[in-house]
């Protein structure tokens, strides 16, 4: 729940960020280096791109920002995306910009953003210290969920003032006749007298019927009651709560990419990133590799194979051909495989054989980051006995993924190795974020230069 105070904070932050951006642009473009970055239209585009990057990560919505460090983390991610977007715009619009000048703009703006947050957090702490701006709340229900709620409210960065528990034991609030106990009535009355606005009630499913009586008593004292069910005693694993319209939905698995805004962000990144690779790398590298492949063995430049993709649908996956033409394409490559050509060994070692898959990414069959696509026969075999094997297909397949950067790539000689790969793929599904995707790209680049034992 967002308080009015929280909305004011995000509004002030958004206005301040726009001021910082335009002030940085003004200093660099009109004072130090006149008209060197661009005209008013460029400045307008710079503003639009910043708002796009900020909204992509929810910087001004506060959906996942409950701590000061969350704001800094999301700010850095938004700025990283903004640098990419604005650089792409400047490059594609043929502006004659020096790298140093662009870096100066970025540095000035980033410094301004961080400084504004330092000043803002200091001012906020001063307000909290001298004024009662946090919303007073209390908790009923001394159970695991109630304790978690108390921990959230007691967080130093929380915009709530936790007044404590209204019960000392996790017992029924009703007597044998179904009437609310006098002690509970007194606690509710006392909470209202203290100025508490909201009381969060944590009840196990078998005690939900008690909430109605509590609500009627709270209504008499102009006190808001909010029910937070404690499911820890009813299910073996943690459940995730989502909403389908007005319906609360519980599931065992959190899937960030179920949210349309997250899918949009990931697809936007895929299109931009794959376009840059296709235009600036594949455009000149493809002919060179094609010539080398043709010189070493007869056959097509590209190896095309049906792979299992998102939602268990098949697609044609592209790779540079690294083997001699053979009739055993469904068999995994092994160390010292005699089917692999000399140029093929180099391509596989450096992962250059995967470059054509950026075409798959651009076409929408794959993503830059995701579980690696497996041949159909492998999917059919492992889905029979590997736990959660098909769960990995809830996502688009990726050129690289969390399993690969953690050492689980290449040949899987034992079922245990495949199980570990699946564990990493499912972990990625449940913990996806743009920040995690950037991390995987960075780790992939490091692994390519460092060399990987299983890259053959």
N, C-alpha and C positions, 0 to 999 in steps of 0.2 A: 504494500500500500504506500502510495506517495503522499506525503503531506504537502500543504501549501508552501511551507518553508522549503521543501525539497524542489518544488517547481521553480521557485524564485532563484534558487542556486543555479539550476541548469539554464534558466533564461539568462541570468547575468553572465554565466560562463560562455554561452553561445555568442552573446553580443560582444563580450571582451575578445573572444577569439577572432571574430570578424574585424574588430578594430585593430588587433595585433597584425593580422594578415595585411590589411590595407595600409597600415602605418609602415610595415616593412617594405611593401611594394613602393610606397611613396618615397621613402628614404633612399632606396636603391635606384629607383627609376626616374625620379624627378629632382633629387638633390645631388647625390653622388655621381650618378651616371645617367644624365638626361636621355630619356626615351630609349634606353638600352635594352630594357626587358620587353617593352611593347606599349601599345596605346591603351585607351580606356576599355576597348573590347577585350584585350588580354587580361586586364585587371578584373573585368566582370567574369570571365571564364575561370580565373584563379579563385574567385569567390564561390562560384558554382561547384567547382571540383572539390574545394575544401568541404562544403556542405555535403556533397555526395560521399566523400571519404568518411566524414564524421558520422553520418547517418548509417553508413554501411556497418559500422562497428557499434552503433547505439550510444555514441558519446553523450548525446543530450537527452537520451531517454532514461538512462539509469537502470536499465533492466537487470544488469549484473554487477552494479557498482554499489557495494555496501561499505567499502573501506576507501581511505584516501589513496592507497596504492593502486586500487582498481582504476581510479580516475587517471592516474599517471600511466598505467599500463595501456588503457584504451586510447589515451591521447597519443602515445608513441605509435601504436598500431595504426591509428587514423592518419598520423603524419607520414608514416612509411608508405601507406597507400597513396596519399596525396602527392608525395614526391614523384612516385611512378607515373601517376596520371598527368600531373602538370608537365613533367619532363616529356612525356609522350606527346602532349599537345604542342609544346614548344617545338619539338623535333619535327612533327608532322606538318606543322604550319610554316616550316622553313624560316623560323626566326634565327637571325645570326646572333646567337648568344654565346658568350664565352663561358666555359665550365666554371671558372672562378667566380664570375658574376652570379651565376645561378646558385652556386654553393653559398655565396654570401647572402642571397635572399633566403635560402633554406635555413641557414644558421641564425640569421636575425629573427626569422619567424619562430623557429623552434625555441630559441632562447626566450622570446617574448611569451610563448605559450607556457613554458615551465615557470617563468617568473610570475606570471599571472596566477598560476595555481598555488605557488608558494605564498603569495600575498593573500589569496583567497582563503586558503586553509588556516592561515594565522588569524585572519579577521573572523573566520567562522568560530574558531576556538575561543576567541575573546567574547563573541556574542553568547556562546553557550555558557561561558563562565559568569557573565554579568546579567544575563536575561534568561527567562524560562521559555526558550523557543522550541525545546524538544517536546514531543507529545507524550504525556504520562500514560503508562500502561501497566497492567498487572497480569498475572497468569494464575489460572486455576487448573490443577492437575499435576501432581508431583510425580510424573512418570518420565520415561526417556524423551518423549516428544516435548513435554513441558520444560525439561531441563535444556533441551536444544533451543527452544524459544527464548528462555531466559538468557542463554549465552549470546544469542543474536541481539537481544535488546540491550544487554550490558556492554556490547562492543563499544569501544571508545568513539568509533566513527558513526555509530548508529544515530539516527535522527529521532530516537525514542528515549524516554526517561523511564527506566524500569523501576517500579515501586515495590516489587517483590511478589511472592506467592500468597494467595489468599487462603490456601489450605496447607496444613503441615503434614498430612498423610494422604496417601492415594486411596481413600475410602469412598464409599457411596455418599452422595450428598442428600439422599432421601431416607426417611425412616421407614419402618415396616408398612406404614399405611400409604406410602408414596408421596408424603408431604416433605417439603424441603426442611432440613434440620435448622433449628434456631441459630446455631453457631454459624452456619453458612449465611443465613439472613443478616446476621450482625456484621459479617465480613464484607458483604456486598454493600451494606449501608455505610460502613466505615470507609470503603474504597471511594464511594461517591462523595463523601464529605471531604476527602483528601484532594478532590479535584481530578481523580483518575477518569479518563475519557473512555478508554477501551479496555476490556478484559478478554484475554484469549483463553479459551477453555480447551484443554487437551483431554479427550476421553477415548478409551478403547471402544471398538465397535459394539461390544455387549452392554455398554453403558450409555450409548447415544440417547436413549430415551430420557436420561436425566437432564439433558440440555434444555428441553422444553420448559421444565419447571424452573430451571435457573434463569432462563430468558424472561419468564413472566415476572420473576422477582426483580431482575435487573431493570426491567421496564419501569417499575415503580419508582426507581431511583435515577431515571434518565441516564442509564449506563448501557453502553453498547457491548454486546457479547458476540464473540467471533469463535466459531468452532474449528479446531484444528485436530482432526482424528489422529489417534496414536495407533498406527497399524503394526507396530513392532512385535506385538504379541500374537498377531493373527496370521502373519505370513513369514515364510522362512527367509526371504530376502528383502532387501530394501526396494520399495516401490516408488516410482516416479509419477508425479501428478502433472497432468496436462489438461487442457480444456478443449472441448469440442462444442463450440457455441456456448450454451449455458450448462453443458454437462461436464462434470469432473470425471476424468478418465485416469485410472491407475494402471501402470504397466511396470514390468520388471526392468525395462531397458530405457535409458535416456538416449534420445536421438536428436541432437541439435539440428541436423539437416532435415528433420521433419518440418522445421519452420521455413516458410517460403522466403523470408528475408535472408536467411542463411544460405539457402540454395541459390538465390539470386546473386549473393556476394561471391559464392564459389564459382558459379558459372561465368560471371563477369570477369573474375580473375583468370579463369581458364581461357576465355576468348582472347583477352588482352595478352596474356603470357604466351599462348600458342601462336598468336599472330606475330609477335615479335620474334619468336624462334624461327617461324617459317620464312619471314621476310629477311631477317638479318643473318641467319645461320644456314638453314636448309637451302635457301636460294642459291648459294654458291658451293656449299659443302656436298649437297646431293650429287651434282655432276662428277665431282672428284671421286667420291666413294663409289659411284656407279662404274666409273672407268676401272678402278682398282678391282672391283668385284668381277667385272667382265674379263679382265686380263687373267684372273686366276682360275676361273671355272666357267663352264657354260651354264646358261640358265638365266632366269629373270633377276633383276636387281633387287626387287622387293620379295620378301617371303610373306605370303598371306595365309592366315589360318583362322578358322572359326574358334572363337573363345567365348567363355561364359561371362556375360556382363550383368549389369544391374537388373534386378528382378528376374534373374535366371533366364534372360533373353540372350540370344547369340548375336555376335557381330564379327565382322572381318577385321582382325588385328594386323597392322602393318609393321614389318621390321625389315631392316637391311638383311639380305640373305647372307648368312655367315657359314653355311654348310654347302657341301656339294649336293646337287639335286639327288634325292633318294626317296624311297618309298616307305621310310620308317620315320615320318615326321612327328608322329604322336609320342615317340619315346623321348624322355628328358635327356638333355645334353649331360654328359658325364666328363669327369676329368680325363684329359688325353683322348677325347672322342675323335676317332679317325674321320668322322664326317666333317669336322670343322676345318675350314681352309685357313691359310696363314693370315690373310687379311681379316677373315672372320674371327680368328682368335683375338686379334687386336681390337676389333669392333666390340666384341663381347667383354673384353677386359676393361675397356674404357666406357662401356655402356652406350657407345655411339650407334650400335645396332638398333637401339630403341627410339632414335630420333624421329623416324617416320610416324611414330605413334602420336606426335603432336598434330598430325593430320586427323587422327581419330579424336583427339581432344577438341580440335576446332569444329569438327562435324558433330560433336556431342555424344559420341559413343563412349568416350573415356573422359577422365579428369586428369589434371597434372598429378594430383596426389590421391591415392586410394589403394585398395587391395589389388595386387597384381592379378591380371586375368589368366585363368588356367585353361588349357585345352579341354574340349568336351569330354574326352575319355577320362581325364584326371578328375573332373567334377563328378562324373558318374561314379567313379571308384571311391573317392574319398568321402563323398556325401553319405555313403552307407555306414561308415563307422567312426568318422571324426566328429566329435561333439561340436555343435554350432557351425559346422562347415558352411552351410548355406546362408547363415546370417551375414557373412561377408558380402553377399550379393544384394544386400539392401542398399549398397552404395554403388556408384559408378566405379569401374576399374580404374587404376591409376598407373602412370608411367613409373612412379616410385611410391613407396609407402612406408608406414611406421614399422612394419615387419622388416622391410629391406634395409632400412638404415640402422636397425638393431641386429643385423647379422643374419637374418633368416631369408636369404635369397638363393637362387640357383637350385641345384639338385636337392631333392628331399629323399634320402635313402631310407629313412625310417619314419614310421607313422608318428612317432613322438616329435620329430622335427616339424612335421606338418601341423600337428596340434599346437605347437608353440607359435607357429606363424599365424594360425587362426586366432589364437588368444590376442596377439598384437593387432590383428585386423579388427577384431571386435572392440578392443580397447579404443582404437582410433575412431570407430563408429560412435562410441558412447562419449568421447571426449573431444570431438572435432571443434576446432576454432581456426580462424584465419591465421592467428599467431602460431598455432601448431603446424599449419601448412608451410608457413615461412621457415619454421625451424627444421622441418623435414627436408625442404629444398636446400637449406644451408648444409645440413648433415650429409645429404646426397652428394653435393659438390665436394665436400671435404673427403668423403669416401672414394670418389672417383680419382682424386689426385693422390690419395694415400694408397689406393689399391685395396681390393677386397679378395680374400682367400677363396670365396665361393663364386667369383666372377669368372666362369669358364663355359 
